[in-house]
Amino acid sequence: MKVLLINNYHYRRGGADGVYFNTAELLTSHGHEVFYFSTQQSKNIKCQNDKSFATTHDYRNLSTAGRIRVIPSFFYNRNAYKKLLELLEEINPDLAHIHLFMGSLSSSILMALKKKKIPVAHTVHDYRLICPAYLFIDGKNKVCEKCKDRFYMHCTLKRCSENSFSQSAMLSVDAYFRKYFIKPISLIDCFIFVSEFSRDKHIEFNPYYRPKSEMLYNFNPELNSTTPTTIKGKYFLYFGRISREKGLNTLIEASLKARISLKIIGVGPLLKQVINQGSNNIDFLGFKNKDDLWPLVKSASFVIVPSEWYENNPLSIIEAYSFGKPVIGARIGGIPEIIKENKTGYLFNPGNKFELEQLLTKAEDLSDSEYAEMSTNARAFAEEHFHPDNHYNKLLAIYEDVIKNKNKL
């Protein structure tokens, strides 16, 4: 099968980009021919057709005047449309699998795919299809579903994008553009949701997602080569983005009261603020590549995922389980689907510092045998739900259904 993978970024900027590359490697390993379409960026990884990538703009780093000048391409990137049409004529793929596309490639790519009658699957990594600011949190970091009524100016009025009026306004207008002019729900043949929560939330907002929806967890491509351990580590670990929706303030305050050893790995806009909250029992280790990260994960006791937004299917949990590390996570979004209470970890209500403090103490006091049992359960869960072979079989079945159904039209 010839598959075109599409994503805003052709380098590992975040979890969705990792899934994009992992999917490419998985398909290639099974003999499929993979092509890419993305935007031109200095950090891009080289590939055989990167000269066909589209141009775009880094809107966040532009001046107000600069943003105004390039606003049209944010909603409809004409260069992406043109470049993708040229690539489709050259390679004629059996299917296009889209990951992130809004804001850079834009919805224009859907029009190009429609024109060439290419079957389209889209992995839904966030909530941008139903929430303009994609996180379901407002400018005050509170969970917000105001735009369920499709009056997308709520996003602007509540400054949902990083508490910025201008950014929020752009996202509101983009949502209206997709509502009235280019409707992804009518142009995409299959939406692949990576959690039951995300699938159900999209259907709740718009029932038309139901007949086009599939659910497929993310996977760990390194699961077979990862050696788990049932030995309890000496510290707790958070690794991921240091940003407002991740619940770092809650974690730090709870760890200080519980007096446990905590290591925090990652970078992001709140890094300086978080460091200022720390004390002697918290180590801030910054960014770590995989070679340096995995030994730290393997030597931890528990991994903490204290998110305060509708987290989807966190790769940090998938990777923790692969090493036999149980997880303490917030009871929000897709997290409760993959943390089995008292078996693979513990759950607490998001933002509840006292409850998290109690769980940190409980986890710290586990006996070696109790910990080993929980560790074994975590690895078993990963084997069942996040194995690359299982993921490939399900993904290929989805592809085949999409192509078959498209050919019937």
Contacts in CASP RR format, 6 or more apart in sequence:
PFRMAT RR
TARGET T0000
AUTHOR 0000-0000-0000
METHOD contacts of the structure
MODEL  1
MKVLLINNYHYRRGGADGVYFNTAELLTSHGHEVFYFSTQQSKNIKCQND
KSFATTHDYRNLSTAGRIRVIPSFFYNRNAYKKLLELLEEINPDLAHIHL
FMGSLSSSILMALKKKKIPVAHTVHDYRLICPAYLFIDGKNKVCEKCKDR
FYMHCTLKRCSENSFSQSAMLSVDAYFRKYFIKPISLIDCFIFVSEFSRD
KHIEFNPYYRPKSEMLYNFNPELNSTTPTTIKGKYFLYFGRISREKGLNT
LIEASLKARISLKIIGVGPLLKQVINQGSNNIDFLGFKNKDDLWPLVKSA
SFVIVPSEWYENNPLSIIEAYSFGKPVIGARIGGIPEIIKENKTGYLFNP
GNKFELEQLLTKAEDLSDSEYAEMSTNARAFAEEHFHPDNHYNKLLAIYE
DVIKNKNKL
1 27 0 8 1.000
1 32 0 8 1.000
1 33 0 8 1.000
1 94 0 8 1.000
1 95 0 8 1.000
1 399 0 8 1.000
2 32 0 8 1.000
2 33 0 8 1.000
2 35 0 8 1.000
2 91 0 8 1.000
2 92 0 8 1.000
2 93 0 8 1.000
2 94 0 8 1.000
2 95 0 8 1.000
3 27 0 8 1.000
3 32 0 8 1.000
3 33 0 8 1.000
3 34 0 8 1.000
3 35 0 8 1.000
3 93 0 8 1.000
3 94 0 8 1.000
3 95 0 8 1.000
3 96 0 8 1.000
3 97 0 8 1.000
3 399 0 8 1.000
4 34 0 8 1.000
4 35 0 8 1.000
4 36 0 8 1.000
4 37 0 8 1.000
4 87 0 8 1.000
4 88 0 8 1.000
4 91 0 8 1.000
4 93 0 8 1.000
4 95 0 8 1.000
4 96 0 8 1.000
4 97 0 8 1.000
4 118 0 8 1.000
5 20 0 8 1.000
5 23 0 8 1.000
5 24 0 8 1.000
5 34 0 8 1.000
5 35 0 8 1.000
5 36 0 8 1.000
5 37 0 8 1.000
5 96 0 8 1.000
5 97 0 8 1.000
5 99 0 8 1.000
6 36 0 8 1.000
6 37 0 8 1.000
6 38 0 8 1.000
6 84 0 8 1.000
6 96 0 8 1.000
6 97 0 8 1.000
6 98 0 8 1.000
6 99 0 8 1.000
6 101 0 8 1.000
6 105 0 8 1.000
6 109 0 8 1.000
7 16 0 8 1.000
7 17 0 8 1.000
7 20 0 8 1.000
7 36 0 8 1.000
7 38 0 8 1.000
7 98 0 8 1.000
7 99 0 8 1.000
7 100 0 8 1.000
7 101 0 8 1.000
8 38 0 8 1.000
8 39 0 8 1.000
8 56 0 8 1.000
8 99 0 8 1.000
8 100 0 8 1.000
8 101 0 8 1.000
8 102 0 8 1.000
8 103 0 8 1.000
8 104 0 8 1.000
8 105 0 8 1.000
9 17 0 8 1.000
9 38 0 8 1.000
9 39 0 8 1.000
9 41 0 8 1.000
9 43 0 8 1.000
9 44 0 8 1.000
9 100 0 8 1.000
9 104 0 8 1.000
10 36 0 8 1.000
10 38 0 8 1.000
10 39 0 8 1.000
10 41 0 8 1.000
10 44 0 8 1.000
10 45 0 8 1.000
10 47 0 8 1.000
10 50 0 8 1.000
10 53 0 8 1.000
11 17 0 8 1.000
11 41 0 8 1.000
11 43 0 8 1.000
11 44 0 8 1.000
11 45 0 8 1.000
12 18 0 8 1.000
12 21 0 8 1.000
13 43 0 8 1.000
14 241 0 8 1.000
15 125 0 8 1.000
15 315 0 8 1.000
16 99 0 8 1.000
16 100 0 8 1.000
16 123 0 8 1.000
16 125 0 8 1.000
16 126 0 8 1.000
17 99 0 8 1.000
17 100 0 8 1.000
18 315 0 8 1.000
19 99 0 8 1.000
19 123 0 8 1.000
19 125 0 8 1.000
19 194 0 8 1.000
19 218 0 8 1.000
19 315 0 8 1.000
20 99 0 8 1.000
20 100 0 8 1.000
21 45 0 8 1.000
22 218 0 8 1.000
22 219 0 8 1.000
22 221 0 8 1.000
23 97 0 8 1.000
23 99 0 8 1.000
23 123 0 8 1.000
23 395 0 8 1.000
24 34 0 8 1.000
24 36 0 8 1.000
25 221 0 8 1.000
26 219 0 8 1.000
26 221 0 8 1.000
26 388 0 8 1.000
26 391 0 8 1.000
26 392 0 8 1.000
26 395 0 8 1.000
27 34 0 8 1.000
27 392 0 8 1.000
28 34 0 8 1.000
30 392 0 8 1.000
30 396 0 8 1.000
35 48 0 8 1.000
35 49 0 8 1.000
35 87 0 8 1.000
35 91 0 8 1.000
35 93 0 8 1.000
36 47 0 8 1.000
36 49 0 8 1.000
36 50 0 8 1.000
36 53 0 8 1.000
37 49 0 8 1.000
37 52 0 8 1.000
37 53 0 8 1.000
37 54 0 8 1.000
37 83 0 8 1.000
37 84 0 8 1.000
37 87 0 8 1.000
37 105 0 8 1.000
37 109 0 8 1.000
38 44 0 8 1.000
38 50 0 8 1.000
38 53 0 8 1.000
38 54 0 8 1.000
38 105 0 8 1.000
39 53 0 8 1.000
39 54 0 8 1.000
39 55 0 8 1.000
39 56 0 8 1.000
39 80 0 8 1.000
39 104 0 8 1.000
39 105 0 8 1.000
40 50 0 8 1.000
40 53 0 8 1.000
40 54 0 8 1.000
40 55 0 8 1.000
40 56 0 8 1.000
44 50 0 8 1.000
44 53 0 8 1.000
49 87 0 8 1.000
49 91 0 8 1.000
52 83 0 8 1.000
52 86 0 8 1.000
52 87 0 8 1.000
52 90 0 8 1.000
53 83 0 8 1.000
54 77 0 8 1.000
54 79 0 8 1.000
54 80 0 8 1.000
54 83 0 8 1.000
54 84 0 8 1.000
54 105 0 8 1.000
55 79 0 8 1.000
56 73 0 8 1.000
56 77 0 8 1.000
56 79 0 8 1.000
56 80 0 8 1.000
56 103 0 8 1.000
56 104 0 8 1.000
56 105 0 8 1.000
57 70 0 8 1.000
57 73 0 8 1.000
57 74 0 8 1.000
59 67 0 8 1.000
59 70 0 8 1.000
59 74 0 8 1.000
59 103 0 8 1.000
59 170 0 8 1.000
60 167 0 8 1.000
62 70 0 8 1.000
64 166 0 8 1.000
67 166 0 8 1.000
67 170 0 8 1.000
71 170 0 8 1.000
73 79 0 8 1.000
73 106 0 8 1.000
74 103 0 8 1.000
74 106 0 8 1.000
74 170 0 8 1.000
74 174 0 8 1.000
75 106 0 8 1.000
75 107 0 8 1.000
75 173 0 8 1.000
75 174 0 8 1.000
75 177 0 8 1.000
76 106 0 8 1.000
76 107 0 8 1.000
76 108 0 8 1.000
76 177 0 8 1.000
76 182 0 8 1.000
77 103 0 8 1.000
77 104 0 8 1.000
77 105 0 8 1.000
77 106 0 8 1.000
77 108 0 8 1.000
77 109 0 8 1.000
78 108 0 8 1.000
80 104 0 8 1.000
80 105 0 8 1.000
80 106 0 8 1.000
80 108 0 8 1.000
80 109 0 8 1.000
80 112 0 8 1.000
81 108 0 8 1.000
81 109 0 8 1.000
81 111 0 8 1.000
81 112 0 8 1.000
84 108 0 8 1.000
84 109 0 8 1.000
84 112 0 8 1.000
84 113 0 8 1.000
85 112 0 8 1.000
85 115 0 8 1.000
85 116 0 8 1.000
88 112 0 8 1.000
88 113 0 8 1.000
88 116 0 8 1.000
88 118 0 8 1.000
89 116 0 8 1.000
92 116 0 8 1.000
93 118 0 8 1.000
94 119 0 8 1.000
94 399 0 8 1.000
94 403 0 8 1.000
95 118 0 8 1.000
95 119 0 8 1.000
95 120 0 8 1.000
95 121 0 8 1.000
95 399 0 8 1.000
95 402 0 8 1.000
95 403 0 8 1.000
96 113 0 8 1.000
96 118 0 8 1.000
96 119 0 8 1.000
96 120 0 8 1.000
96 121 0 8 1.000
97 120 0 8 1.000
97 121 0 8 1.000
97 122 0 8 1.000
97 123 0 8 1.000
97 399 0 8 1.000
98 109 0 8 1.000
98 120 0 8 1.000
98 121 0 8 1.000
98 122 0 8 1.000
98 123 0 8 1.000
98 188 0 8 1.000
99 122 0 8 1.000
99 123 0 8 1.000
99 125 0 8 1.000
100 125 0 8 1.000
101 107 0 8 1.000
101 109 0 8 1.000
101 110 0 8 1.000
101 122 0 8 1.000
102 128 0 8 1.000
102 174 0 8 1.000
102 178 0 8 1.000
103 174 0 8 1.000
107 177 0 8 1.000
107 178 0 8 1.000
107 182 0 8 1.000
107 184 0 8 1.000
107 187 0 8 1.000
108 182 0 8 1.000
110 120 0 8 1.000
110 182 0 8 1.000
110 184 0 8 1.000
110 187 0 8 1.000
110 188 0 8 1.000
111 182 0 8 1.000
111 187 0 8 1.000
113 120 0 8 1.000
113 187 0 8 1.000
114 187 0 8 1.000
117 406 0 8 1.000
119 189 0 8 1.000
119 402 0 8 1.000
119 403 0 8 1.000
119 405 0 8 1.000
119 406 0 8 1.000
120 187 0 8 1.000
120 188 0 8 1.000
120 189 0 8 1.000
120 190 0 8 1.000
120 402 0 8 1.000
121 188 0 8 1.000
121 189 0 8 1.000
121 190 0 8 1.000
121 191 0 8 1.000
121 192 0 8 1.000
121 398 0 8 1.000
121 399 0 8 1.000
121 402 0 8 1.000
122 184 0 8 1.000
122 188 0 8 1.000
122 190 0 8 1.000
122 191 0 8 1.000
122 192 0 8 1.000
123 192 0 8 1.000
123 194 0 8 1.000
124 191 0 8 1.000
124 192 0 8 1.000
124 193 0 8 1.000
124 194 0 8 1.000
124 198 0 8 1.000
124 202 0 8 1.000
125 194 0 8 1.000
125 312 0 8 1.000
126 134 0 8 1.000
126 135 0 8 1.000
126 312 0 8 1.000
127 134 0 8 1.000
127 135 0 8 1.000
127 136 0 8 1.000
127 198 0 8 1.000
127 201 0 8 1.000
127 202 0 8 1.000
127 310 0 8 1.000
128 134 0 8 1.000
129 178 0 8 1.000
129 184 0 8 1.000
129 185 0 8 1.000
129 202 0 8 1.000
130 147 0 8 1.000
130 148 0 8 1.000
130 201 0 8 1.000
130 202 0 8 1.000
130 205 0 8 1.000
130 206 0 8 1.000
131 145 0 8 1.000
131 147 0 8 1.000
131 155 0 8 1.000
131 160 0 8 1.000
132 147 0 8 1.000
132 152 0 8 1.000
132 155 0 8 1.000
132 160 0 8 1.000
132 161 0 8 1.000
132 168 0 8 1.000
132 171 0 8 1.000
132 172 0 8 1.000
132 174 0 8 1.000
132 175 0 8 1.000
133 155 0 8 1.000
133 160 0 8 1.000
133 161 0 8 1.000
133 168 0 8 1.000
133 171 0 8 1.000
135 160 0 8 1.000
135 245 0 8 1.000
135 309 0 8 1.000
135 310 0 8 1.000
136 143 0 8 1.000
136 144 0 8 1.000
136 145 0 8 1.000
136 309 0 8 1.000
136 310 0 8 1.000
137 143 0 8 1.000
137 144 0 8 1.000
137 160 0 8 1.000
137 244 0 8 1.000
137 245 0 8 1.000
137 308 0 8 1.000
137 309 0 8 1.000
138 144 0 8 1.000
138 146 0 8 1.000
138 158 0 8 1.000
138 159 0 8 1.000
138 160 0 8 1.000
139 158 0 8 1.000
139 159 0 8 1.000
139 160 0 8 1.000
139 161 0 8 1.000
139 162 0 8 1.000
139 163 0 8 1.000
140 158 0 8 1.000
140 163 0 8 1.000
141 244 0 8 1.000
141 245 0 8 1.000
141 308 0 8 1.000
143 308 0 8 1.000
143 309 0 8 1.000
143 310 0 8 1.000
144 154 0 8 1.000
144 158 0 8 1.000
144 160 0 8 1.000
146 154 0 8 1.000
146 155 0 8 1.000
146 158 0 8 1.000
147 154 0 8 1.000
147 155 0 8 1.000
147 175 0 8 1.000
148 204 0 8 1.000
148 205 0 8 1.000
150 179 0 8 1.000
152 171 0 8 1.000
152 172 0 8 1.000
152 175 0 8 1.000
152 176 0 8 1.000
152 179 0 8 1.000
153 172 0 8 1.000
154 160 0 8 1.000
154 172 0 8 1.000
155 161 0 8 1.000
155 168 0 8 1.000
155 171 0 8 1.000
155 172 0 8 1.000
155 175 0 8 1.000
156 165 0 8 1.000
156 168 0 8 1.000
156 169 0 8 1.000
156 172 0 8 1.000
158 168 0 8 1.000
159 165 0 8 1.000
159 168 0 8 1.000
160 168 0 8 1.000
160 171 0 8 1.000
161 167 0 8 1.000
161 168 0 8 1.000
161 170 0 8 1.000
161 171 0 8 1.000
162 244 0 8 1.000
162 269 0 8 1.000
178 184 0 8 1.000
185 206 0 8 1.000
185 208 0 8 1.000
185 209 0 8 1.000
185 212 0 8 1.000
188 212 0 8 1.000
189 212 0 8 1.000
189 402 0 8 1.000
189 405 0 8 1.000
189 406 0 8 1.000
190 212 0 8 1.000
190 213 0 8 1.000
190 214 0 8 1.000
190 398 0 8 1.000
190 401 0 8 1.000
190 402 0 8 1.000
191 199 0 8 1.000
191 202 0 8 1.000
191 209 0 8 1.000
191 212 0 8 1.000
191 213 0 8 1.000
191 214 0 8 1.000
192 214 0 8 1.000
192 215 0 8 1.000
192 216 0 8 1.000
192 395 0 8 1.000
192 398 0 8 1.000
193 199 0 8 1.000
193 202 0 8 1.000
193 213 0 8 1.000
193 214 0 8 1.000
193 215 0 8 1.000
193 216 0 8 1.000
194 215 0 8 1.000
194 216 0 8 1.000
194 217 0 8 1.000
194 218 0 8 1.000
194 312 0 8 1.000
194 313 0 8 1.000
195 215 0 8 1.000
195 217 0 8 1.000
195 312 0 8 1.000
195 313 0 8 1.000
195 333 0 8 1.000
195 334 0 8 1.000
195 337 0 8 1.000
196 215 0 8 1.000
196 334 0 8 1.000
196 337 0 8 1.000
197 310 0 8 1.000
197 312 0 8 1.000
197 333 0 8 1.000
197 334 0 8 1.000
197 337 0 8 1.000
198 310 0 8 1.000
198 312 0 8 1.000
198 313 0 8 1.000
198 333 0 8 1.000
198 334 0 8 1.000
199 209 0 8 1.000
199 213 0 8 1.000
199 215 0 8 1.000
201 310 0 8 1.000
202 209 0 8 1.000
202 213 0 8 1.000
203 209 0 8 1.000
203 210 0 8 1.000
203 213 0 8 1.000
214 398 0 8 1.000
216 391 0 8 1.000
216 394 0 8 1.000
216 395 0 8 1.000
216 398 0 8 1.000
217 313 0 8 1.000
217 318 0 8 1.000
217 338 0 8 1.000
217 385 0 8 1.000
217 386 0 8 1.000
217 391 0 8 1.000
218 313 0 8 1.000
218 315 0 8 1.000
218 318 0 8 1.000
218 386 0 8 1.000
218 391 0 8 1.000
219 318 0 8 1.000
219 386 0 8 1.000
219 387 0 8 1.000
219 388 0 8 1.000
219 390 0 8 1.000
219 391 0 8 1.000
220 226 0 8 1.000
220 318 0 8 1.000
220 319 0 8 1.000
220 322 0 8 1.000
220 382 0 8 1.000
220 386 0 8 1.000
220 387 0 8 1.000
220 388 0 8 1.000
221 388 0 8 1.000
222 322 0 8 1.000
223 322 0 8 1.000
223 382 0 8 1.000
223 383 0 8 1.000
223 386 0 8 1.000
223 387 0 8 1.000
223 388 0 8 1.000
224 388 0 8 1.000
226 294 0 8 1.000
226 322 0 8 1.000
226 323 0 8 1.000
227 323 0 8 1.000
228 322 0 8 1.000
228 323 0 8 1.000
228 324 0 8 1.000
228 375 0 8 1.000
228 379 0 8 1.000
229 298 0 8 1.000
229 323 0 8 1.000
229 324 0 8 1.000
229 375 0 8 1.000
230 324 0 8 1.000
230 371 0 8 1.000
230 372 0 8 1.000
230 375 0 8 1.000
230 376 0 8 1.000
231 372 0 8 1.000
232 301 0 8 1.000
232 366 0 8 1.000
232 368 0 8 1.000
232 371 0 8 1.000
232 372 0 8 1.000
232 375 0 8 1.000
233 299 0 8 1.000
233 300 0 8 1.000
233 301 0 8 1.000
234 261 0 8 1.000
234 299 0 8 1.000
234 301 0 8 1.000
235 260 0 8 1.000
235 261 0 8 1.000
235 262 0 8 1.000
235 263 0 8 1.000
235 283 0 8 1.000
235 299 0 8 1.000
235 300 0 8 1.000
235 301 0 8 1.000
236 255 0 8 1.000
236 260 0 8 1.000
236 261 0 8 1.000
236 262 0 8 1.000
236 263 0 8 1.000
236 300 0 8 1.000
236 301 0 8 1.000
236 302 0 8 1.000
236 303 0 8 1.000
236 304 0 8 1.000
236 328 0 8 1.000
236 360 0 8 1.000
236 363 0 8 1.000
237 262 0 8 1.000
237 263 0 8 1.000
237 264 0 8 1.000
237 265 0 8 1.000
237 296 0 8 1.000
237 297 0 8 1.000
237 300 0 8 1.000
237 302 0 8 1.000
237 303 0 8 1.000
237 304 0 8 1.000
237 325 0 8 1.000
238 248 0 8 1.000
238 251 0 8 1.000
238 262 0 8 1.000
238 263 0 8 1.000
238 264 0 8 1.000
238 265 0 8 1.000
238 303 0 8 1.000
238 304 0 8 1.000
238 305 0 8 1.000
238 306 0 8 1.000
239 264 0 8 1.000
239 265 0 8 1.000
239 266 0 8 1.000
239 288 0 8 1.000
239 293 0 8 1.000
239 296 0 8 1.000
239 297 0 8 1.000
239 303 0 8 1.000
239 316 0 8 1.000
240 246 0 8 1.000
240 265 0 8 1.000
240 266 0 8 1.000
240 316 0 8 1.000
241 266 0 8 1.000
241 267 0 8 1.000
241 268 0 8 1.000
242 248 0 8 1.000
242 264 0 8 1.000
242 266 0 8 1.000
242 267 0 8 1.000
242 268 0 8 1.000
242 269 0 8 1.000
242 270 0 8 1.000
242 271 0 8 1.000
242 274 0 8 1.000
243 268 0 8 1.000
243 269 0 8 1.000
243 270 0 8 1.000
244 269 0 8 1.000
244 270 0 8 1.000
245 307 0 8 1.000
245 308 0 8 1.000
245 309 0 8 1.000
246 306 0 8 1.000
246 307 0 8 1.000
246 308 0 8 1.000
247 306 0 8 1.000
247 307 0 8 1.000
247 308 0 8 1.000
247 330 0 8 1.000
247 350 0 8 1.000
247 351 0 8 1.000
248 264 0 8 1.000
248 270 0 8 1.000
248 274 0 8 1.000
248 306 0 8 1.000
249 274 0 8 1.000
249 277 0 8 1.000
250 306 0 8 1.000
250 308 0 8 1.000
250 350 0 8 1.000
250 351 0 8 1.000
250 352 0 8 1.000
250 353 0 8 1.000
250 356 0 8 1.000
251 262 0 8 1.000
251 304 0 8 1.000
251 306 0 8 1.000
251 356 0 8 1.000
252 262 0 8 1.000
252 274 0 8 1.000
252 277 0 8 1.000
252 278 0 8 1.000
252 282 0 8 1.000
253 277 0 8 1.000
253 353 0 8 1.000
254 353 0 8 1.000
254 354 0 8 1.000
254 356 0 8 1.000
254 357 0 8 1.000
254 360 0 8 1.000
255 262 0 8 1.000
255 281 0 8 1.000
255 282 0 8 1.000
255 357 0 8 1.000
255 360 0 8 1.000
256 278 0 8 1.000
256 279 0 8 1.000
256 281 0 8 1.000
256 282 0 8 1.000
257 353 0 8 1.000
257 357 0 8 1.000
258 357 0 8 1.000
258 360 0 8 1.000
258 361 0 8 1.000
258 364 0 8 1.000
259 281 0 8 1.000
260 281 0 8 1.000
260 360 0 8 1.000
260 361 0 8 1.000
260 364 0 8 1.000
261 281 0 8 1.000
261 283 0 8 1.000
262 281 0 8 1.000
262 282 0 8 1.000
262 283 0 8 1.000
262 304 0 8 1.000
263 282 0 8 1.000
263 283 0 8 1.000
263 285 0 8 1.000
263 296 0 8 1.000
263 300 0 8 1.000
264 274 0 8 1.000
264 282 0 8 1.000
264 283 0 8 1.000
264 284 0 8 1.000
264 285 0 8 1.000
264 286 0 8 1.000
265 285 0 8 1.000
265 286 0 8 1.000
265 287 0 8 1.000
265 288 0 8 1.000
265 293 0 8 1.000
265 296 0 8 1.000
266 285 0 8 1.000
266 286 0 8 1.000
266 287 0 8 1.000
266 288 0 8 1.000
267 286 0 8 1.000
267 287 0 8 1.000
271 284 0 8 1.000
271 286 0 8 1.000
274 284 0 8 1.000
275 284 0 8 1.000
278 284 0 8 1.000
285 296 0 8 1.000
288 296 0 8 1.000
294 323 0 8 1.000
297 303 0 8 1.000
297 319 0 8 1.000
297 320 0 8 1.000
297 323 0 8 1.000
297 325 0 8 1.000
298 323 0 8 1.000
298 325 0 8 1.000
300 320 0 8 1.000
300 325 0 8 1.000
301 325 0 8 1.000
301 363 0 8 1.000
301 364 0 8 1.000
301 371 0 8 1.000
302 325 0 8 1.000
302 326 0 8 1.000
302 327 0 8 1.000
302 328 0 8 1.000
302 345 0 8 1.000
302 363 0 8 1.000
303 316 0 8 1.000
303 317 0 8 1.000
303 320 0 8 1.000
303 325 0 8 1.000
303 326 0 8 1.000
303 327 0 8 1.000
303 328 0 8 1.000
304 327 0 8 1.000
304 328 0 8 1.000
304 329 0 8 1.000
305 311 0 8 1.000
305 314 0 8 1.000
305 316 0 8 1.000
305 317 0 8 1.000
305 327 0 8 1.000
305 328 0 8 1.000
305 329 0 8 1.000
305 330 0 8 1.000
305 335 0 8 1.000
306 328 0 8 1.000
306 329 0 8 1.000
306 330 0 8 1.000
306 350 0 8 1.000
306 351 0 8 1.000
306 356 0 8 1.000
307 314 0 8 1.000
307 329 0 8 1.000
307 330 0 8 1.000
307 332 0 8 1.000
307 335 0 8 1.000
307 350 0 8 1.000
308 330 0 8 1.000
308 332 0 8 1.000
308 350 0 8 1.000
308 351 0 8 1.000
309 332 0 8 1.000
310 332 0 8 1.000
310 333 0 8 1.000
310 334 0 8 1.000
311 330 0 8 1.000
311 332 0 8 1.000
311 333 0 8 1.000
311 334 0 8 1.000
311 335 0 8 1.000
312 333 0 8 1.000
312 334 0 8 1.000
313 334 0 8 1.000
313 337 0 8 1.000
313 338 0 8 1.000
314 335 0 8 1.000
316 327 0 8 1.000
317 327 0 8 1.000
317 329 0 8 1.000
317 335 0 8 1.000
317 338 0 8 1.000
317 339 0 8 1.000
318 338 0 8 1.000
318 382 0 8 1.000
318 386 0 8 1.000
320 326 0 8 1.000
320 327 0 8 1.000
320 378 0 8 1.000
321 327 0 8 1.000
321 344 0 8 1.000
321 378 0 8 1.000
321 379 0 8 1.000
321 381 0 8 1.000
321 382 0 8 1.000
321 386 0 8 1.000
322 379 0 8 1.000
322 382 0 8 1.000
322 386 0 8 1.000
323 379 0 8 1.000
324 375 0 8 1.000
324 376 0 8 1.000
324 378 0 8 1.000
324 379 0 8 1.000
324 382 0 8 1.000
325 375 0 8 1.000
325 378 0 8 1.000
326 344 0 8 1.000
326 345 0 8 1.000
326 346 0 8 1.000
326 363 0 8 1.000
326 371 0 8 1.000
326 374 0 8 1.000
326 375 0 8 1.000
326 377 0 8 1.000
326 378 0 8 1.000
327 339 0 8 1.000
327 344 0 8 1.000
327 345 0 8 1.000
327 378 0 8 1.000
328 345 0 8 1.000
328 346 0 8 1.000
328 347 0 8 1.000
328 348 0 8 1.000
328 356 0 8 1.000
328 359 0 8 1.000
328 360 0 8 1.000
328 363 0 8 1.000
329 335 0 8 1.000
329 339 0 8 1.000
329 345 0 8 1.000
329 346 0 8 1.000
329 347 0 8 1.000
329 348 0 8 1.000
330 347 0 8 1.000
330 348 0 8 1.000
330 349 0 8 1.000
330 350 0 8 1.000
330 351 0 8 1.000
331 347 0 8 1.000
331 348 0 8 1.000
331 349 0 8 1.000
331 350 0 8 1.000
332 350 0 8 1.000
335 347 0 8 1.000
336 347 0 8 1.000
338 344 0 8 1.000
338 381 0 8 1.000
338 385 0 8 1.000
339 345 0 8 1.000
339 346 0 8 1.000
339 347 0 8 1.000
340 377 0 8 1.000
340 381 0 8 1.000
341 347 0 8 1.000
342 374 0 8 1.000
343 374 0 8 1.000
343 377 0 8 1.000
344 374 0 8 1.000
344 377 0 8 1.000
344 378 0 8 1.000
344 381 0 8 1.000
345 374 0 8 1.000
345 378 0 8 1.000
346 359 0 8 1.000
346 362 0 8 1.000
346 363 0 8 1.000
348 355 0 8 1.000
348 356 0 8 1.000
348 359 0 8 1.000
349 355 0 8 1.000
366 374 0 8 1.000
384 390 0 8 1.000
END
